[in-house]
Amino acid sequence: MPVTLLSATEQLALLRRRAITPLELAEVHIAQIQRLNPKLNALVDFDAERVRALAAQTRPGPLSGLPVTVKSSIAAAGYRCEIGSTLNKWPNPGSIPEKNAAVVERLIGAGAILLGTTNCPEFLMAYETENLLYGSTRNPWNPEYSAGGSSGGEAAAIAAGMSAGGLGSDSGGSVREPAHFTGICALKPTAGRFPAAGHLPPCLGPFSFLGAIGPMARTVGDVALFFETLSGQDATDPGSAPVAHRAVSREDAKGVAIGWFEDDGLVPVTPETRGAVRQAARALEQHGFKVRPFRPKSLEAARKLWWIFFVQCGAMLYEPTIRGREDELSPTFRDFLAIARAEAPLTASSLLDAWVESDKVRTKLLEEMRECPILLCPVCSIPAFKPFERSWTVEGQTVAYLDAMRYTQWFNLLGGPAAVVPVSRSGEGLPIGVQIGGRPFDDELVLAVAAAVESEFGYQPPAMAL
């Protein structure tokens, strides 16, 4: 296996025993980026000389010398953070932050080397990564397909060995869906366990519990390493929780009931997706976990509320920014606006009702999950799709764009953690992951179960990355 495709943990082990220097490790990643980024369009701000300079002055820490990337909606001082929009195009004011996001500060403080920032859809409001600034990010398993979104650039970079791991963000599946599409691992943490300060747009209002910055990597062990290193309360963040990291062993996790389901009873999934969930459930059972069929009844209610907050409120939040400039927007973001504007406008009363109802539904979900605190289910109805596809036929039923992605959205409304692990392949050879979700603040438990699933399956490199 080429060094660039080893896990982050293995790369760190090489560095610690001085089998490779930080500069040598940076060089092989630079070469991989120069070879593959023109085909995949994953990194949008990359300067080889800047990387070499950083590698020459590596600081000590748990991630010392590890080459990483960051989604271009998370502020990294001196790097473009344009959120995929021509409205923020450099050299517009604010397009290059002067200050790191809190979690980037922790990443660099832990000794990681920042390779650059990665592509995202305009204003993050899409499940594919495409914009007028940098174009479309493609899937390393087959560049005719999308790498997903909104953290698609991050996923493609990691899957192809251009980065050892990094940070995305997720308000409706945006680290999990790209991980599923590209065959890597990711975690949407409980809201507040990673500091949100420095994410653009800010995680405020409903996005304070819908959204989270989350780690992405090729293995669950790497995701867990990033989580342990970067999580923790930010005293200046009102949404940040004073929850210390806790170790959860596989034996601890075996004492917790896991409920699994193949679909939500409303929107079908592909046969290969059903097979992946069954395979994962069977593997857990064989490892001694308590696994049984179980599907909460409140999922659709959670999904409807997510729609109000993410789709309708999301469009409202951007109205002042885009007013009078809609002809400068990407087709993908215009599609999002059309979907949002097809709904009846929110009133103060309807928004307040939704806010109150969200607490009621979250309470119902938590009550149901007493029976099975961990849920195993699909990530999406489908594997990776081709750019600009917006509907698919699944089991004889037409499945629309946002409906196909509904399986991630429940956990954003709940505010709880959800991880993705690659398990199988579609008939076209595209990756299929499964999702492991849990109650708020059970992140370590979710990762322990995800690691058990991964022990039977896990990351495989796409051919172009070798």
C-alpha positions as CSV (number, residue, x, y, z in Angstrom):
1,M,0.0,0.0,0.0
2,P,1.4,3.4,-0.9
3,V,2.2,5.6,2.1
4,T,-0.4,8.1,1.1
5,L,-3.1,5.4,1.4
6,L,-2.1,4.1,4.8
7,S,-4.3,5.2,7.7
8,A,-3.5,8.4,9.6
9,T,-2.6,6.2,12.6
10,E,-0.1,4.2,10.5
11,Q,1.4,7.4,9.0
12,L,1.8,8.8,12.5
13,A,3.5,5.6,13.6
14,L,6.0,5.9,10.7
15,L,6.7,9.5,11.8
16,R,7.2,8.6,15.4
17,R,9.7,5.8,14.7
18,R,11.4,8.1,12.2
19,A,10.9,5.8,9.3
20,I,9.8,8.9,7.4
21,T,10.3,12.6,8.1
22,P,7.4,15.2,8.1
23,L,8.9,16.7,4.9
24,E,9.1,13.3,3.2
25,L,5.5,12.6,4.1
26,A,4.4,16.0,2.9
27,E,6.3,15.4,-0.4
28,V,4.4,12.2,-1.2
29,H,1.1,13.9,-0.5
30,I,2.1,16.8,-2.7
31,A,2.9,14.4,-5.5
32,Q,-0.4,12.6,-5.1
33,I,-2.3,16.0,-5.2
34,Q,-0.4,17.1,-8.3
35,R,-1.2,13.8,-10.0
36,L,-4.9,13.4,-9.0
37,N,-6.4,16.8,-8.2
38,P,-6.6,17.9,-11.9
39,K,-8.9,14.8,-12.4
40,L,-10.9,15.1,-9.2
41,N,-11.0,18.8,-8.4
42,A,-11.0,18.2,-4.6
43,L,-8.5,20.9,-3.3
44,V,-9.2,24.5,-4.1
45,D,-6.4,26.3,-2.2
46,F,-3.1,24.3,-2.4
47,D,0.4,25.6,-2.6
48,A,3.2,23.0,-2.6
49,E,5.8,25.5,-1.3
50,R,3.6,26.6,1.6
51,V,3.2,22.9,2.5
52,R,6.9,22.3,2.4
53,A,7.5,25.3,4.7
54,L,5.0,24.0,7.2
55,A,6.5,20.5,7.1
56,A,9.9,22.0,7.8
57,Q,8.8,23.5,11.1
58,T,6.4,20.8,12.5
59,R,5.4,21.3,16.1
60,P,5.0,18.4,18.6
61,G,1.7,16.9,19.4
62,P,-0.6,13.9,18.8
63,L,-0.9,14.7,15.1
64,S,2.6,15.9,14.6
65,G,3.6,15.9,10.9
66,L,0.3,14.5,9.7
67,P,-0.8,16.1,6.4
68,V,-4.5,17.1,6.5
69,T,-7.1,19.1,4.7
70,V,-10.1,21.3,5.8
71,K,-13.3,22.1,4.0
72,S,-13.4,25.6,2.6
73,S,-16.2,26.7,4.8
74,I,-14.1,26.3,8.0
75,A,-11.8,29.3,8.6
76,A,-8.1,28.6,8.1
77,A,-6.0,31.7,8.4
78,G,-4.4,32.6,5.1
79,Y,-6.5,30.1,3.0
80,R,-9.4,30.7,0.8
81,C,-12.7,30.3,2.5
82,E,-15.1,31.3,-0.2
83,I,-17.9,28.7,0.6
84,G,-18.0,27.9,-3.1
85,S,-19.6,31.2,-4.1
86,T,-18.6,33.9,-6.6
87,L,-20.2,36.3,-4.2
88,N,-17.2,35.5,-1.9
89,K,-14.6,35.2,-4.6
90,W,-11.1,36.2,-3.6
91,P,-10.1,39.0,-3.3
92,N,-13.5,40.0,-1.9
93,P,-13.2,41.1,1.8
94,G,-13.4,38.1,4.1
95,S,-12.6,35.5,1.4
96,I,-9.3,34.7,3.2
97,P,-9.8,34.6,7.0
98,E,-7.2,36.2,9.3
99,K,-8.1,33.8,12.2
100,N,-8.4,30.1,12.4
101,A,-11.7,28.5,13.4
102,A,-11.4,27.1,16.9
103,V,-11.2,23.5,15.7
104,V,-8.5,24.4,13.1
105,E,-6.5,26.0,15.8
106,R,-6.7,22.8,17.7
107,L,-5.8,20.8,14.6
108,I,-2.7,22.9,14.0
109,G,-1.9,23.0,17.7
110,A,-1.8,19.2,17.7
111,G,1.0,19.3,15.1
112,A,-0.9,18.6,11.8
113,I,0.3,20.1,8.5
114,L,-2.4,21.8,6.6
115,L,-2.2,20.8,2.9
116,G,-5.0,23.2,1.8
117,T,-8.7,23.7,1.7
118,T,-11.3,21.6,-0.2
119,N,-14.2,22.2,-2.5
120,C,-17.8,22.5,-1.5
121,P,-21.1,23.5,-3.2
122,E,-22.2,27.1,-3.1
123,F,-23.2,28.0,0.5
124,L,-23.1,24.3,1.3
125,M,-26.7,23.7,0.4
126,A,-26.4,20.6,-1.8
127,Y,-25.6,16.9,-1.8
128,E,-23.1,17.3,-4.6
129,T,-20.0,19.5,-4.8
130,E,-20.3,21.9,-7.7
131,N,-20.0,25.6,-8.0
132,L,-19.1,28.4,-10.5
133,L,-15.8,29.1,-8.8
134,Y,-14.1,25.7,-9.1
135,G,-16.5,23.4,-10.9
136,S,-17.5,19.9,-9.9
137,T,-15.6,17.6,-7.6
138,R,-15.5,14.0,-8.9
139,N,-15.6,10.6,-7.3
140,P,-12.2,8.8,-7.3
141,W,-14.0,5.5,-7.8
142,N,-15.3,6.8,-11.1
143,P,-14.9,10.5,-12.1
144,E,-18.1,10.3,-14.1
145,Y,-19.9,10.4,-10.7
146,S,-20.1,13.0,-7.9
147,A,-18.2,12.8,-4.7
148,G,-21.3,14.0,-2.8
149,G,-21.7,17.1,-0.8
150,S,-21.4,19.4,0.9
151,S,-18.0,18.0,2.1
152,G,-17.4,16.4,-1.2
153,G,-13.9,17.9,-1.8
154,E,-12.8,16.6,1.6
155,A,-14.1,13.1,0.9
156,A,-12.5,12.9,-2.5
157,A,-9.2,14.1,-1.2
158,I,-9.1,11.5,1.6
159,A,-10.4,8.6,-0.5
160,A,-7.7,9.2,-3.1
161,G,-4.9,9.5,-0.7
162,M,-4.4,13.3,-1.2
163,S,-4.9,13.8,2.5
164,A,-4.6,11.7,5.6
165,G,-7.8,13.0,7.0
166,G,-9.5,16.3,7.8
167,L,-12.6,18.3,8.7
168,G,-16.0,18.7,7.0
169,S,-19.3,19.9,8.4
170,D,-22.7,18.4,8.5
171,S,-26.2,19.9,8.9
172,G,-28.1,17.3,6.9
173,G,-25.6,14.5,6.0
174,S,-22.7,16.6,4.6
175,V,-19.9,14.5,6.0
176,R,-21.8,11.2,5.9
177,E,-23.2,11.2,2.4
178,P,-19.8,12.1,0.8
179,A,-18.1,9.4,2.9
180,H,-20.7,6.9,1.7
181,F,-20.2,8.0,-1.9
182,T,-16.4,7.7,-1.8
183,G,-15.8,4.7,0.5
184,I,-14.4,6.4,3.6
185,C,-15.4,7.0,7.2
186,A,-16.9,10.0,8.9
187,L,-18.6,11.2,12.1
188,K,-21.2,13.9,12.6
189,P,-20.6,14.5,16.2
190,T,-23.2,15.6,18.8
191,A,-23.7,19.3,18.3
192,G,-21.4,21.1,20.6
193,R,-18.7,18.5,21.0
194,F,-16.6,20.2,18.4
195,P,-16.4,23.9,18.7
196,A,-18.3,25.6,15.9
197,A,-16.7,29.0,16.1
198,G,-15.2,29.9,12.7
199,H,-17.5,27.9,10.5
200,L,-19.0,29.9,7.6
201,P,-21.9,30.4,7.6
202,P,-22.0,30.5,11.4
203,C,-23.8,27.7,13.2
204,L,-26.5,29.9,14.7
205,G,-30.2,29.6,15.3
206,P,-31.5,26.2,14.2
207,F,-28.1,25.4,12.8
208,S,-26.6,25.4,16.3
209,F,-28.2,21.9,16.8
210,L,-28.6,20.8,13.2
211,G,-25.0,21.4,12.3
212,A,-21.6,20.2,13.4
213,I,-18.0,20.2,12.2
214,G,-16.9,16.6,12.0
215,P,-13.8,14.4,11.3
216,M,-13.4,12.5,8.0
217,A,-10.7,9.8,7.4
218,R,-10.1,6.4,5.8
219,T,-10.6,4.4,9.0
220,V,-12.8,4.6,12.1
221,G,-9.6,4.5,14.2
222,D,-8.5,7.7,12.5
223,V,-11.9,9.4,12.9
224,A,-11.7,8.4,16.6
225,L,-8.2,9.9,16.9
226,F,-9.4,13.2,15.4
227,F,-12.4,13.2,17.7
228,E,-10.4,12.6,20.8
229,T,-7.8,15.2,19.8
230,L,-10.1,18.0,18.7
231,S,-13.3,17.6,20.8
232,G,-13.9,19.4,24.0
233,Q,-15.7,22.5,25.3
234,D,-15.0,25.9,23.9
235,A,-15.6,28.4,26.7
236,T,-16.7,31.1,24.3
237,D,-19.2,29.0,22.4
238,P,-22.7,29.0,23.9
239,G,-23.5,25.7,22.2
240,S,-20.4,23.9,23.4
241,A,-20.9,21.2,26.0
242,P,-18.6,20.5,29.0
243,V,-18.4,16.8,28.2
244,A,-15.1,15.1,28.6
245,H,-13.9,12.4,26.3
246,R,-14.6,8.9,27.6
247,A,-13.2,5.5,26.5
248,V,-15.8,3.0,25.3
249,S,-14.4,-0.5,24.7
250,R,-15.9,-3.0,22.3
251,E,-17.0,-5.1,25.4
252,D,-18.7,-2.0,26.8
253,A,-20.6,-1.5,23.5
254,K,-21.7,-5.1,23.5
255,G,-23.9,-4.4,26.4
256,V,-26.0,-1.9,24.4
257,A,-28.9,-3.0,22.2
258,I,-28.5,-2.1,18.5
259,G,-31.6,-1.7,16.3
260,W,-31.3,-2.1,12.6
261,F,-33.6,-1.3,9.7
262,E,-33.2,-1.4,5.9
263,D,-35.5,1.5,5.1
264,D,-37.9,3.9,6.7
265,G,-41.0,2.4,5.2
266,L,-41.6,5.4,3.0
267,V,-38.6,5.8,0.6
268,P,-37.0,2.6,-0.8
269,V,-33.3,1.9,-1.0
270,T,-31.3,-0.1,-3.6
271,P,-31.0,-3.9,-3.2
272,E,-27.2,-3.4,-2.6
273,T,-27.9,-0.9,0.1
274,R,-30.3,-3.4,1.9
275,G,-27.6,-6.0,1.5
276,A,-25.0,-3.7,3.1
277,V,-27.2,-3.1,6.2
278,R,-27.9,-6.8,6.5
279,Q,-24.2,-7.6,6.2
280,A,-23.3,-5.1,8.9
281,A,-26.0,-6.4,11.3
282,R,-24.9,-10.0,10.7
283,A,-21.3,-9.1,11.4
284,L,-22.2,-7.3,14.7
285,E,-24.2,-10.3,15.8
286,Q,-21.3,-12.6,15.0
287,H,-19.1,-10.4,17.1
288,G,-21.4,-10.8,20.1
289,F,-23.4,-7.6,19.9
290,K,-27.1,-7.5,20.8
291,V,-28.7,-6.8,17.4
292,R,-32.3,-6.9,16.4
293,P,-34.7,-5.3,13.9
294,F,-36.0,-2.0,15.2
295,R,-37.2,1.2,13.6
296,P,-38.3,4.3,15.6
297,K,-41.7,5.6,14.8
298,S,-40.8,9.3,15.0
299,L,-38.3,9.4,12.1
300,E,-40.7,11.0,9.6
301,A,-41.7,13.6,12.0
302,A,-38.1,14.5,12.6
303,R,-37.4,14.6,8.9
304,K,-40.3,17.0,8.3
305,L,-39.0,19.4,11.0
306,W,-35.4,19.1,9.6
307,W,-36.9,20.2,6.2
308,I,-38.4,23.4,7.8
309,F,-35.1,24.3,9.5
310,F,-32.6,23.3,6.9
311,V,-34.4,24.0,3.6
312,Q,-36.8,26.9,4.5
313,C,-34.8,28.6,7.2
314,G,-31.6,28.0,5.3
315,A,-33.0,29.9,2.3
316,M,-34.3,32.7,4.5
317,L,-30.9,33.1,6.1
318,Y,-29.3,33.6,2.7
319,E,-31.9,36.1,1.4
320,P,-30.0,39.2,2.5
321,T,-26.7,37.9,1.0
322,I,-28.1,37.0,-2.4
323,R,-30.7,39.8,-2.8
324,G,-30.2,41.5,-6.2
325,R,-27.4,39.0,-7.2
326,E,-29.3,35.9,-8.1
327,D,-27.9,35.9,-11.6
328,E,-24.5,35.2,-10.1
329,L,-25.5,32.0,-8.3
330,S,-24.7,28.5,-9.4
331,P,-27.3,26.2,-10.9
332,T,-27.1,23.9,-7.9
333,F,-27.9,26.7,-5.4
334,R,-30.7,28.0,-7.6
335,D,-32.1,24.4,-7.5
336,F,-32.0,24.6,-3.7
337,L,-33.8,28.0,-3.7
338,A,-36.5,26.7,-6.1
339,I,-37.2,23.8,-3.7
340,A,-37.4,26.1,-0.7
341,R,-39.5,28.7,-2.4
342,A,-42.0,26.0,-3.5
343,E,-43.1,25.8,0.2
344,A,-45.5,28.2,1.8
345,P,-43.6,31.0,3.4
346,L,-42.8,30.6,7.1
347,T,-44.5,32.9,9.5
348,A,-43.4,33.8,13.0
349,S,-46.1,31.6,14.3
350,S,-45.3,28.6,12.1
351,L,-41.6,28.9,12.9
352,L,-42.3,29.0,16.6
353,D,-44.6,26.0,16.3
354,A,-41.8,24.1,14.5
355,W,-39.3,25.0,17.2
356,V,-41.6,23.8,20.0
357,E,-42.5,20.6,18.0
358,S,-38.8,19.9,17.4
359,D,-38.3,19.5,21.2
360,K,-41.3,17.2,21.4
361,V,-40.1,15.0,18.5
362,R,-36.6,14.8,19.9
363,T,-38.1,13.7,23.2
364,K,-40.1,11.0,21.5
365,L,-37.1,9.8,19.6
366,L,-35.0,9.6,22.8
367,E,-37.8,7.7,24.5
368,E,-38.0,5.2,21.6
369,M,-34.2,4.9,21.6
370,R,-34.2,3.7,25.2
371,E,-35.1,0.3,23.7
372,C,-32.2,0.5,21.2
373,P,-29.7,3.3,21.9
374,I,-27.8,2.6,18.7
375,L,-29.4,2.5,15.3
376,L,-27.9,0.8,12.2
377,C,-29.4,1.9,8.9
378,P,-28.6,3.1,5.4
379,V,-26.8,6.4,4.7
380,C,-28.8,7.1,1.5
381,S,-31.3,5.4,-0.8
382,I,-28.6,5.2,-3.5
383,P,-24.9,5.1,-4.1
384,A,-23.1,8.0,-5.8
385,F,-25.0,9.7,-8.6
386,K,-23.9,11.5,-11.7
387,P,-23.6,15.3,-11.6
388,F,-27.0,17.2,-11.8
389,E,-29.1,14.0,-11.5
390,R,-32.1,14.8,-9.4
391,S,-34.3,11.7,-9.3
392,W,-33.8,7.9,-9.6
393,T,-36.0,4.8,-9.9
394,V,-35.5,2.6,-6.9
395,E,-37.5,-0.6,-6.6
396,G,-40.0,0.7,-9.2
397,Q,-40.5,4.0,-7.3
398,T,-39.3,7.4,-8.4
399,V,-37.2,8.8,-5.6
400,A,-36.5,12.6,-5.6
401,Y,-33.2,14.2,-4.8
402,L,-33.7,15.3,-1.1
403,D,-35.8,12.2,-0.4
404,A,-32.9,10.0,-1.4
405,M,-30.8,11.6,1.3
406,R,-33.4,11.5,4.1
407,Y,-31.6,8.8,6.0
408,T,-29.0,11.2,7.4
409,Q,-31.4,14.0,8.2
410,W,-33.0,12.5,11.3
411,F,-29.8,12.6,13.2
412,N,-29.4,16.3,12.5
413,L,-32.8,17.1,14.0
414,L,-32.0,14.8,17.0
415,G,-28.6,16.5,17.4
416,G,-27.0,13.1,18.1
417,P,-23.9,11.5,16.6
418,A,-23.9,9.4,13.5
419,A,-20.9,7.7,11.8
420,V,-20.5,6.1,8.4
421,V,-18.4,3.0,7.6
422,P,-17.9,1.6,4.0
423,V,-19.3,-2.0,3.7
424,S,-19.9,-3.0,0.1
425,R,-20.1,-2.0,-3.6
426,S,-23.0,-1.3,-6.0
427,G,-23.3,-3.1,-9.4
428,E,-21.4,-0.2,-10.9
429,G,-18.5,-0.7,-8.4
430,L,-19.4,2.4,-6.3
431,P,-19.0,2.3,-2.5
432,I,-21.9,1.7,-0.2
433,G,-21.6,2.6,3.5
434,V,-23.8,2.0,6.5
435,Q,-24.8,4.5,9.2
436,I,-24.5,4.0,12.9
437,G,-26.4,6.6,14.9
438,G,-26.9,7.3,18.6
439,R,-28.3,9.5,21.3
440,P,-26.7,12.9,22.0
441,F,-23.3,12.6,23.7
442,D,-22.9,8.9,22.9
443,D,-20.3,9.7,20.3
444,E,-17.7,7.3,21.7
445,L,-20.2,4.5,21.8
446,V,-21.2,5.1,18.2
447,L,-17.5,5.0,17.2
448,A,-17.0,1.7,19.1
449,V,-19.8,0.1,17.2
450,A,-18.6,1.6,14.0
451,A,-15.1,0.1,14.6
452,A,-16.7,-3.3,15.1
453,V,-18.4,-3.0,11.7
454,E,-15.2,-1.8,10.1
455,S,-13.3,-4.9,11.4
456,E,-15.3,-7.0,8.9
457,F,-15.3,-4.4,6.0
458,G,-13.7,-1.0,5.8
459,Y,-11.7,1.2,3.4
460,Q,-10.4,-0.1,0.1
461,P,-8.4,2.3,-2.2
462,P,-9.9,3.2,-5.5
463,A,-7.7,2.1,-8.4
464,M,-6.8,5.6,-9.5
465,A,-5.2,6.3,-6.1
466,L,-2.7,3.4,-6.3
